[in-house]
Amino acid sequence: MKIKAAVVLEKGMDYTIMDVNLQEPKESDVLVKVVAAGICRSDYGERNGNSISFPNVLGHEGSGIVERVGPSVKSVKPGDHVILSYGYCEKCEGCSTGHPSSCDHWMGINNSGTNGRQEYVLTTQDDKPINNFFNQSSFATYSLVDESNIVKVDKDIDLRLLGPLGCGLGTGSGAVLSVLKPKAGESIAVFGTGAVGFASLMAAKIAGCSKIIAVDINDERLLKAKELGATCTINSKDPNVDVEGLIREHTNGSGVNYTVDTTGYLPIMKVAVNVLKASGTFAPLAVTKNTFEMNTFFDLVFGNKKLVGCLIGDTIPKFHLNNLIDFYKQGKFPFDQFIKFYDFEDISQAEKDSVEGRVVKSVVVMDKTYQP
């Protein structure tokens, strides 16, 4: 079938919206009419050559309506509202033990340019292959995904809002609720107040953290952080500001139980380790090429501190994302407060506004006929 997609033809090139061909659904495939898709910092990084092949259709925070399904699909049917997440095999140890982002075949399914059957589902009008991303490629009017990518949701919430739950918001919240698992009364510092950082601090508030410290260089975002749950904020833009000292001041000199970094900035990541109290845990979440060095004994072993990796929140998406929707309905996860919508044709401006910090979470709308 012919669809419209925002294609990145070569590394570093801008998006080109053009007609492409999309394979018809078969086996465990689900064809989704994309309503909207969030723009993640990862899309920008991949467009500029982090790890993918070109040409490529990016987008991994899609939401939409199921149009058709393959013969083996059981969990959704045409007309269902869905969030698109990543694909996984559902059979390996990681998948079977509730950690699908640790799937043995994760890279092959999500980052090879083909689907789980090693097929190019996207082609140019003259039948040349186009690489797929996250088994989703939701910067398009339609997406062909595996049933494992699908998170079915209720129809009573604006679908245009929900795509970012599939990566950025799911990552920040999952890191706190599913990986760090703070107890009520414990403390956390979140470095960087973009979408991932906001999700982390909202999750920390849900978990009952007594001290939630937000660190950023943008006063406007720090004000929003206070509204979303931060108990105190620190602007680290001035190099003379002693971030470590201020965090210790806010915690009576003891430091915090947990830190989350979304910046990927090396000096900040060092602070994130230093301000941990004994037995504290640091979760670095930024997509970055920076190499972070530490002395394993003095920085970790000596204080029983821990450094934990966490891909996309290390959750089971179909459960975690619906939990976030429930929290949203209860007013505990008000992520709609920092989303801005753009027309699909304005995807380049939407990405630019996001990367340059003018917007916390840009969402491009493919289906202008959709009515919540």
KEKE-296988 format. One line per field, with one value per residue (C-alpha): x, y, z; residue in one letter. Coordinates in Angstrom, 1 decimal, decimal comma. Layout:
<marzas>
u	c(X:...)
v	c(Y:...)
w	c(Z:...)
residuo	c(A:...)
</marzas>
This chain:
<marzas>
u	c(0,0:1,1:1,6:3,3:6,4:9,1:12,2:15,8:17,6:21,2:23,0:22,4:19,8:16,5:13,2:11,7:7,9:7,3:5,2:6,6:5,3:4,3:4,0:0,6:0,1:0,7:1,4:1,7:1,7:-0,6:-1,3:-1,9:-3,2:-0,9:-2,7:0,4:4,0:6,2:9,7:12,4:16,0:16,9:15,3:17,6:20,6:19,8:19,1:22,6:24,1:24,2:23,7:21,2:21,4:19,9:17,4:15,3:11,9:12,4:9,7:9,3:6,6:3,6:-0,1:-3,0:-5,9:-5,6:-6,7:-5,9:-4,2:-2,3:-4,0:-2,1:-2,9:-5,2:-4,7:-6,1:-8,6:-9,5:-10,7:-8,7:-6,7:-3,0:0,4:3,3:6,4:9,4:9,3:10,6:10,6:8,4:10,3:13,8:14,7:14,5:11,0:9,8:10,9:9,3:12,2:11,4:13,9:16,5:15,3:18,1:16,9:16,2:18,8:17,8:14,2:14,4:17,6:18,5:16,3:14,1:11,4:11,7:11,4:14,4:12,0:12,1:8,5:9,1:10,3:10,5:8,1:10,7:11,0:14,3:14,4:14,0:15,1:12,6:13,2:12,2:10,1:7,7:8,8:5,9:6,9:4,4:0,7:0,7:2,9:3,3:4,4:4,5:1,8:4,6:4,9:1,3:-0,1:-3,9:-5,5:-8,9:-10,6:-11,5:-8,2:-6,8:-4,7:-2,5:-1,1:-0,2:2,7:5,4:4,5:6,0:9,6:10,5:7,9:7,9:11,7:11,8:8,9:10,0:13,5:12,0:9,0:10,4:14,2:15,1:11,8:12,2:10,4:8,2:10,3:13,5:15,2:16,1:17,8:16,9:19,4:17,8:14,1:13,1:10,4:12,4:13,3:9,8:8,5:11,1:10,2:6,5:7,1:9,2:6,3:3,9:6,4:6,3:9,8:10,1:12,9:12,7:15,5:15,4:18,6:18,6:19,9:16,5:14,5:11,2:11,5:12,5:9,3:7,4:9,4:8,1:4,5:5,0:6,5:10,0:10,4:13,4:15,2:18,8:19,9:23,3:23,9:26,4:29,7:30,2:27,1:28,1:25,4:26,8:26,9:23,4:22,1:23,8:22,4:18,8:19,4:21,0:24,4:23,6:23,0:20,2:19,2:18,8:20,0:18,7:20,7:19,0:21,7:24,6:26,9:30,0:30,5:26,8:27,0:30,0:27,9:25,1:27,5:29,1:25,8:24,6:24,5:25,8:24,0:22,6:21,9:22,6:20,6:22,0:19,3:20,7:21,3:24,9:28,2:30,1:32,3:31,9:34,9:35,0:37,2:35,2:36,5:36,3:33,3:31,2:32,5:33,6:30,1:28,2:26,9:25,4:25,3:22,3:21,6:18,0:16,7:13,2:12,4:12,9:9,1:6,5:5,0:1,4:1,2:3,4:2,0:-1,6:-0,6:0,7:-2,6:-4,4:-2,1:-2,9:-6,6:-6,0:-4,1:-0,8:1,0:0,0:2,2:-0,2:1,1:4,4:3,2:3,0:1,3:2,6:1,3:3,1:4,4:6,2:8,2:11,6:10,5:9,0:12,3:14,3:12,1:12,6:16,3:16,9:14,7:11,8:9,4:9,7:7,8:6,9:4,2:3,5:0,0:-0,5:-4,2:-5,8:-9,3:-8,9:-11,3:-10,7)
v	c(0,0:3,6:5,8:9,1:9,0:11,4:9,7:10,5:9,7:10,1:10,6:14,2:15,0:16,7:14,8:14,5:13,7:11,4:8,5:5,1:1,6:-0,4:-4,1:-5,6:-7,3:-11,0:-13,5:-11,5:-8,1:-5,2:-2,3:0,9:4,2:6,6:9,5:11,1:10,5:12,1:13,3:11,9:13,1:9,6:10,4:13,4:11,4:8,6:11,0:12,3:8,8:7,2:3,6:3,2:2,7:5,0:5,7:5,4:6,3:7,2:7,6:5,4:7,2:6,5:6,2:5,3:3,0:-0,6:-0,9:-4,6:-7,5:-10,7:-14,1:-15,0:-11,7:-12,2:-9,2:-6,4:-6,0:-3,3:-0,1:-0,6:2,4:1,6:3,0:1,7:0,7:-1,5:-5,1:-8,2:-11,9:-13,0:-16,2:-15,7:-15,5:-11,7:-11,6:-14,6:-13,1:-9,7:-7,8:-7,5:-4,6:-7,3:-9,5:-11,5:-10,3:-6,7:-5,2:-7,4:-6,6:-2,9:-1,5:-3,6:-1,9:-5,0:-6,7:-9,9:-11,9:-9,9:-8,2:-4,6:-3,5:-0,1:0,5:3,5:3,8:2,1:-0,8:0,1:-0,9:1,7:0,9:0,6:1,9:0,4:-2,1:0,9:3,9:6,0:9,2:8,1:7,9:4,1:1,8:-2,0:-3,4:-6,8:-7,6:-7,3:-3,6:-2,9:-1,5:-1,5:1,5:2,8:5,1:7,8:9,7:11,9:9,5:12,4:12,6:9,0:8,3:9,7:7,2:4,6:5,8:9,1:9,2:5,4:5,5:8,2:6,8:3,2:4,0:5,2:2,9:-0,3:-0,1:2,2:1,5:4,2:3,7:6,4:9,0:8,4:11,1:11,5:14,1:14,3:16,0:17,5:18,5:17,5:14,9:12,0:14,1:15,3:11,7:10,7:13,4:12,7:9,1:9,9:11,9:8,9:6,7:9,0:10,4:13,1:15,0:15,4:17,7:18,9:20,3:22,1:25,3:26,6:28,6:28,1:24,4:24,4:26,3:23,6:20,9:22,4:22,2:18,6:17,4:18,7:19,8:22,0:23,1:24,1:26,1:24,8:27,2:29,3:27,3:28,8:27,2:24,3:21,8:19,1:21,4:22,6:19,0:18,1:21,3:20,2:16,8:17,8:16,9:13,2:13,2:11,4:7,8:7,9:10,0:10,0:11,8:12,7:15,2:12,9:15,8:14,4:16,9:16,5:12,7:12,9:15,0:12,4:9,8:12,0:13,1:9,6:8,6:5,2:2,4:4,9:4,1:6,2:5,6:7,3:7,6:10,0:8,8:9,9:9,0:10,4:8,0:8,3:7,3:6,6:4,8:1,7:1,4:4,9:6,0:2,8:0,1:2,3:3,6:0,5:2,7:1,2:2,2:0,7:0,6:0,9:0,6:2,2:1,9:-1,9:-2,5:-4,6:-1,9:-3,2:-3,0:0,0:2,4:1,6:2,3:5,7:6,4:5,5:7,9:10,6:10,1:10,5:13,8:12,2:12,1:15,3:14,9:16,8:20,0:20,0:18,6:20,8:19,6:20,2:19,3:16,3:18,7:20,7:17,8:19,5:22,5:20,3:18,5:21,7:23,2:20,1:19,9:23,6:23,4:25,6:22,8:19,9:17,3:17,9:15,7:15,6:14,9:12,7:12,3:15,7:14,2:12,5:13,8:12,8)
w	c(0,0:-0,7:2,4:3,3:5,3:6,6:5,1:6,0:2,8:4,1:7,3:8,6:6,0:6,9:6,7:3,3:3,3:0,3:-1,0:0,0:-0,2:3,0:3,1:3,7:7,1:7,5:10,4:13,6:11,9:12,9:10,5:12,4:11,1:12,9:14,5:16,0:17,0:19,6:18,7:20,9:21,2:20,0:16,6:16,2:17,2:14,8:12,0:12,5:12,4:15,8:14,7:11,8:8,1:5,5:3,9:7,1:8,4:12,1:14,8:17,8:19,9:17,7:18,6:16,4:15,4:14,3:10,7:9,9:11,6:10,5:11,0:14,2:16,0:19,0:21,4:19,1:16,4:13,8:15,5:18,7:20,0:20,6:21,6:19,6:21,6:20,6:19,3:21,1:20,5:23,5:23,8:25,2:28,9:29,1:27,6:29,6:32,9:32,4:30,9:27,2:26,7:27,5:24,7:23,2:19,7:20,6:18,3:15,3:15,7:16,5:15,0:12,0:9,5:9,0:10,9:12,9:9,7:8,2:5,7:4,6:5,2:3,5:0,0:-2,4:-5,3:-7,5:-5,0:-3,3:0,4:3,1:6,7:9,5:13,0:16,3:14,3:14,1:11,9:13,0:11,2:8,6:8,0:8,6:10,5:10,2:13,5:15,3:17,9:20,5:19,7:20,5:23,8:23,6:25,5:26,3:23,8:26,3:26,1:23,3:21,2:20,1:23,7:24,2:21,8:24,1:26,7:24,5:24,9:26,7:29,3:29,8:30,2:32,9:34,9:34,5:35,7:38,9:39,5:38,0:38,5:41,3:43,2:45,9:49,2:50,6:52,4:50,4:48,3:44,6:42,4:38,7:36,4:33,3:33,1:29,6:29,0:30,5:33,5:34,1:33,9:36,5:39,0:38,5:39,2:42,2:43,6:42,9:44,8:47,8:47,8:50,4:48,7:44,9:43,6:40,0:38,4:35,1:33,4:32,4:35,0:33,2:33,2:36,8:37,6:35,8:37,7:40,9:39,6:38,7:42,0:42,7:46,3:45,4:42,3:41,4:38,3:37,4:34,4:36,4:36,6:40,1:41,4:43,8:42,7:44,9:47,9:47,4:47,1:50,4:51,9:50,9:52,4:55,7:54,4:53,7:50,0:48,2:47,9:44,1:41,1:37,5:34,7:31,4:30,2:29,3:30,4:32,0:34,9:35,8:35,8:38,1:40,5:40,2:41,6:44,2:45,8:46,5:50,1:51,1:49,2:46,8:43,1:39,9:36,7:33,6:31,0:28,4:24,8:24,5:22,9:25,9:27,9:31,6:33,7:37,4:40,0:40,7:44,3:45,6:43,5:43,9:46,2:49,0:49,6:48,4:45,6:42,4:38,8:36,9:33,2:32,2:28,6:28,0:31,7:31,9:32,0:30,4:28,1:28,0:31,7:32,6:29,9:31,0:34,6:33,5:31,8:35,1:36,9:34,3:34,9:38,6:38,1:39,2:35,9:34,0:31,0:28,8:30,4:28,4:25,0:21,9:18,7:15,1:11,7:10,1:7,4:10,1:11,5:10,9:12,9:15,6:16,0:16,0:18,7:20,8:20,4:21,0:24,2:23,1:23,6:26,1:24,0:20,4:18,9:15,1:14,1:11,0:11,1:11,1:10,9:14,3:16,9:20,6)
residuo	c(M:K:I:K:A:A:V:V:L:E:K:G:M:D:Y:T:I:M:D:V:N:L:Q:E:P:K:E:S:D:V:L:V:K:V:V:A:A:G:I:C:R:S:D:Y:G:E:R:N:G:N:S:I:S:F:P:N:V:L:G:H:E:G:S:G:I:V:E:R:V:G:P:S:V:K:S:V:K:P:G:D:H:V:I:L:S:Y:G:Y:C:E:K:C:E:G:C:S:T:G:H:P:S:S:C:D:H:W:M:G:I:N:N:S:G:T:N:G:R:Q:E:Y:V:L:T:T:Q:D:D:K:P:I:N:N:F:F:N:Q:S:S:F:A:T:Y:S:L:V:D:E:S:N:I:V:K:V:D:K:D:I:D:L:R:L:L:G:P:L:G:C:G:L:G:T:G:S:G:A:V:L:S:V:L:K:P:K:A:G:E:S:I:A:V:F:G:T:G:A:V:G:F:A:S:L:M:A:A:K:I:A:G:C:S:K:I:I:A:V:D:I:N:D:E:R:L:L:K:A:K:E:L:G:A:T:C:T:I:N:S:K:D:P:N:V:D:V:E:G:L:I:R:E:H:T:N:G:S:G:V:N:Y:T:V:D:T:T:G:Y:L:P:I:M:K:V:A:V:N:V:L:K:A:S:G:T:F:A:P:L:A:V:T:K:N:T:F:E:M:N:T:F:F:D:L:V:F:G:N:K:K:L:V:G:C:L:I:G:D:T:I:P:K:F:H:L:N:N:L:I:D:F:Y:K:Q:G:K:F:P:F:D:Q:F:I:K:F:Y:D:F:E:D:I:S:Q:A:E:K:D:S:V:E:G:R:V:V:K:S:V:V:V:M:D:K:T:Y:Q:P)
</marzas>
